[in-house]
């Protein structure tokens, strides 16, 4: 049948309309996709009086500044007067109960973070204000209470404490680790709290021994199968540029004995001449400390940090995992601009240290890296499923960097609900300066939550 000029014109008009509608629909879908992550992030304000002159409230890898026990979630931070404040909410509600304690800390030094946990009986435990100084430890006066009372732990090897970290066991007991001694010459101490008798015991005076020549910067996690995974790097001096090598050990008896990935038993303490090197990284390669360790449902470990392949190159996040009988390095996102990493004190590079979340089913695993990216002015999440692709899918989690903020998560929210919960706050950190904080006003501290898909 012959098409007339009018019919042809109507057809062209119809096709143009369909094309424009299709483009509009695609654009709307694209915008919806871009917004989906940002809209999924909920921000729950806690207080507008949080100290902001250093990154002491929002450091990466702290175990932990926010923690869920049962139906309640707890958080801790320093206010503008350097007083320690506790917050509590029912996880079904958005409002927080606040309690300003009698305790304070040296907020000029970002090392002096707060660590909290709740034992199986519901008592809150807290350690705070440490950078080579005596142990500060307190416990709540009753289950669920925000009223704290200073307490004793063991009394020995507690005069030069840094990096206190709490871990909760399934039976209600706790583990506690810290560095005894200074940077470049410290050793890792490990204690256990027995909830049934409400007292502490020493597991190891020296779990990792720097032999007075170096120190370990470590991270540890307890997976769903009750396996402890311990990863660390060595530092030869207080200069971050002397960081080198990724190390690994695991324990299946809550830290009493330790093994290599193949089950070979370690003779303790762990030292540079007997510990398993999973990735050789020379000094002066921009290796950030500490590494981050996580595990999948089958207790396979994953270790991440960023480093450069050569001293003159920009660093990249990498994930080292044990697969097919050997340790393999999975290359991750690379910094868009090069930067140096050297010197002493708390550093403030344009990338934060990351959170590593590993999820898995019966067939495969995938993981997410969350970090601050100053050059992009956003908090990013990078996701990959190694069994299917080597391509990372990157997106903006929050289109704001919060200054020198770094991520530290609530482990219970991830384990129970596969949700990311972390404190967010705009802070300033003077690079390498732990003696004087920036002269800035107090800032809002909030809880950011994200349902990971």
N, C-alpha and C positions, 0 to 999 in steps of 0.2 A: 504494500500500500504506500502511496506517495505521501511524503510528509510536507505540509504546507509551511510557508515562512512563519505564520503565526504559531503553528504547532511547534516548530523548531525553537522559536523564541520562548514559548511557554516551558519547553523542556529544559532549555538553558537556565531559565529563571529558577525552575524547580531544583535543578542540580546544584545551582549556586546556593540556594537556601539550605539544602541538605548538607552541603559541604560546610557552610558557616555554622549550622547547628552542631554538626559533628565536631568541628574545631572547638566550639564553645563548650561542648560536653567534655571533650578531652582536656581542655584547659581547666574546667571545673574539677574533673577527677584528679588532675595533677595538683591543683591547689589543695584539694581535700587530702591527697596523699602527703603533701608537704606539711599540712596542718595537723595530720593525725597524730604524729608523735608529740608535737608541742601541746596539742589539746589534751593528750593523755597524761601529761605531766601535771600533777596537782601540787600547788604550793600552799602549805599550811603555816601561817605565821606563828612564831613562838614568842618572840620579844623584840622590841626595837631598841633595846639597851645593851646589845652585845658589843664587847670590845672589838675594835676593828683595826688597831694599829699594827697588828702582826697577824700571821695566819694560824695562831695558836688554837683557835676554835675549829678550824676546818683543814686539818692536815690529812694527807692520804694515808690509808692503811692502818688507822688507829683501831684497836680492838677494845672498846668501841665507844663512840660518843653518842650513839643512839642504839637502843636495844629493846626488843619486845619480849615480854614474859607473860604467857597466858593471854589475857585480853587487854593488857596494859603495855604501853610503850613509854620508855624513859629516854630523856635526853639530858645532856650536861654541857654547860658553856660558862665562860667568864663574862661578867658584865663590865661596864665601863669603869667601875671602881676596882676591877680585878677580883671581885668576889665570885665565888663559884656558885652557879645557879643550877638547880635541878628542875626538870620539867616532866610532867606525867600526863598522859591522856588515855582514855579508853579508845581502842583502835576503831571503834564504830563511830567515834565522834571526832570533830576537828579542833575543839578547844583544848587548851592546855592548863593544867594547874602548875603554878610556879612557886618555888621555894628558894629564897636566897640563904645560903648556908653561912656559917661563921668562917669558912675556910677561904683562903685567897691564894694567888699564885703570881709568879713573875711573868707577866704577860708580854714583857718586852722580848722574851726568848720563846720562839715558836716551838722549841723542843718540849716545853712544859705543858703538853697537852693533858687532857682529862681522859681517863679510861673507866668505863662502867660495865657492870654485868649484874645479873640476878641469879642467885643460886636456886636449887630445887625447892627450897622452903620459902622462897619469895623474898629473901633479904637482898637488898641492893648493896653491892660492893663497889668501892671507888678508889682509884689511885690517881694522883695529880701532882703537878709542879715538880718535874724531875729533869735535871740535866747535871748529872754527876753530883747529886746531893742525897741526903738521907731519905729513906722511904717515907712517903706520906700515904697512909692507908686508912680508910674509914669504912664503916658498915652501918646500915640502917638499924634503928633501934627496934623495929618490928617489921614483919613482912608487909611489903607494899608501902611502907612509910618513906617519906622524903626527909625525915629527921635522921641525921647521921651522927655517929660518935666515932672519934678517932680510936683506932684499934692497933694492936700489935699483930705482926705476922709471925716471924720466927726470931728476929733479933740479930741474926748473923748474916754477913755478906749483904748488908742493907745500908751501907754508908755512902755508896757512890752509884746511885740508881739512875738509869735512863731508859726510855722506851718501855714503860710497863704495859703489858698486854694480858687481857683476861680471855679465857675460853670456857664455855659451858659444856659439860658432858651430859649425856642422856640420863644418867642416874641422879642428876642434880648436883654432883660435885663440880668443882672448878679447877682449871689449870691457870697458872700465873707465870709469866716469863718477863725477864728484864735483863738489861745489860748491866753487869757489875764492872766498873772501871771506865776509863775515858776512851774517846775515839782513837782508833789505832792501837789500842792495848786493852781491849775489853773482853769479857767472857760472858756467855749466856747461862743464866741461872733459871731453874725450873722448879716450881712448887705445885702442890696439890691441896685443895681445900676439901675436907671430908664433911659433907653436909650433915651426916648422921650424928657426928660428935662436935660439929661447929669448930673445927680447928684445922690448922695448916700443918703440912709436913713437907720436907725437902725431897724431891725426886733426884735432882742433880745439882751439886754445887757448881759443876762446870759441864755443861752439855756441849757447847762449842768453845774451844780454847784458842784464843789468839796468841798464846805463848808469850804475852807481853810484847809482841812485835807487830800485831795487827788486830783488827776486830772484825766481827761478822755483823753485817746488816741483814736481818732476817725477816721472813714472814712465815706464818704457820696457819694451817686451816685444818679443821676436823670435818671429814666428809660424812655422808649419810650411812656409811658402813663402819663408822667408828675408827677409821684409819687417819692418823695424823700425818700431814705432809709438811715438811720443813724445807724451805728453800732460802738460800742466802748468797751474798757476794762477800768477798774479802776486801778490806781497805787497809792499806799499809801505813797510812799517816792520816791526820785529820783533813787532808786535802782530798776533796771528792774525786779529783782526777786520778787518784791511786786506786780507785775501785777496779776490781777485776774478777772475772770468772763467775759462772753460775754453778751452785752446788745444790745437792739434794739428799734428803734422807727421809725415811718413813717409819712410823711406829704403829703396831697393832695392839699394844697393851698400854695405851694412854701415856706413852713417853718413857716407860721404864727401859725398854730395849729399843734399838734402832737398827734399820736395815737399809741396804741399797735397793734399787728398784727390782733387782732380780732375786731378792731375798737374802743375799749375802749379809751376814751379821757384821755390824760395826763393833770395833773395840773402842769404847768411849774413854775420854772425850773425843769429839770430832775435831780434827786438826787439818792443817793444810796438806799434810803428807799422807792422810788416810781417808779423806772425804772424797766422795764421788763427784767428779767434775762433769756436768752435763753439757756445758757449753764453755769453751775457752774464749775469753774476751780479754785482750791485753789491757794494761793500764793506758790512760790517755785516749780512750775510745768513747768518752761521753756516756759511760755506763751509769745510769741513775740507780740510787739505792733508796729503799730496799727493793728487791724484786717482789712480785705478787704471785702467790701460788693458789691454785684452785684444783678441783677434781671433778670428774664426771661420775655417773651413777655406778660405774664399774671400778671406781677408785683409781682411774688413770690420771696422773698428775699433769697439770698445765702450768707453766711458769712464764711470766712476762715481765719485761721492763723495756726501756729504750736504750739503744746504743748505736754507735756509728761503725760501719765496716772498716773505715780508715779515719785517722785523726782529723783529716781536713774535710771530711764529708758531714752532711747533715745526719742527725740520728733518725732512727725509725723504731717504732714499736715492733717487737718480735715476740712470738709465742713459741716456747720450746715444749714439746710434748713427747711422750713415750709412745711409739707406734711401730707395729711390726717388729718388735724386739730390739728397737734402738731409739735413741733420742734424736728427734728431728726438729729443725727450726722452721717455723712457718712465718714467712716475712709479712709484716703488717704495714700499716700506713706510715709514710715518711713525712718528716717535718717539711713544710713548704719553704721555710727559711732556715739557714744554718745558724747555729748558736754555739757558744762555748760552754763548757761545764767544768769548772775548776774552782779552787779556793776553799775556804772554810766557812762554817756557819750555815744558817738556813738560806738556801738558794731560791731564786725566783726566776727560773727560765720561762720562755714563752709557751712551753708545754707543761701541764701538770703531770704528776705521776697518775697512773690509771687505776681503775677498778677492773677486775677480770671476772666475768660471770660465765660459767660453763653450764650449759644445759644439755641434756641427752635423753634419748629413749633407748629402746632395746636394740636399735640398729646403728645409730650414729650419734655424734655430738656436734654441737655448734657453740660458738662463744661470742661474747660481746666485750668490747673495750670501751670504757667511758672515761673521758678526760677533758680538761680545759684546753682550748686552743686560742691563744691570744691573737694570732694573725687572722683568724676567721671571726674573732669576737663572738665565740659561742662555746657551749659545752657540747661535745660530739659523742656519738655512739657509733662504733664500727662493728659490723656483724659479719660472720663468715661461717659456712658449713664446709669444713675441709674435705669431706667425702664427696662433695658435689662440685666444688669450685675453689679456686685460689683467689677469687675476686672478693674483696671486702666491700660491703654495702655501707656507705657512710651517710649519716644524716645528722641534722641538728636536733639535739635533745632539748636544749634551752638556748635561745638566741641572746644570751648574755653570759659574760665570763665571770662575773663576781670578783674581779680583781685577781688576787693571788690565791683564790680558793682552790682546794683540792678535794677529791671525792673520798669519802669513807662511809661504808654502808652498815645498815642493820642486818646482821647475818641471819637472824631468825625470819625476817620478812622474806628473804630470798629462799631460804630452805623450805619454809612452810607454804608460801603463796606465790613464789616466783615473781616477787615485786622488788623493785629497787627503791629503797628508802635511804635518803642521805640528807645531812644538814647542808644548807646553802646560806652563804653570807658574803656580802661584799667586804673585802679586807685588803689592806696594803701590807706588803712585806718588803722591807729594805734588804736588798740582796747582800747576803753574807754578814748582816748586822744583827746579832742577837743581844746587843747591849742596849739599844735604843729603838723604841717603836716609832712608827710614823705618827705625826700629830694630826689625828683625824677624829671626827665625831663618831659616836657609837652608831652601829648599823643594825638593821633588822636581821635576825637569824630565823630561818624557817626550815621546815621539813619539806623536801621535794620527794614525791612519790611517782613511780612509773610502773605500770603493768607491762612486763616484758612479754612480747609475742614472739 
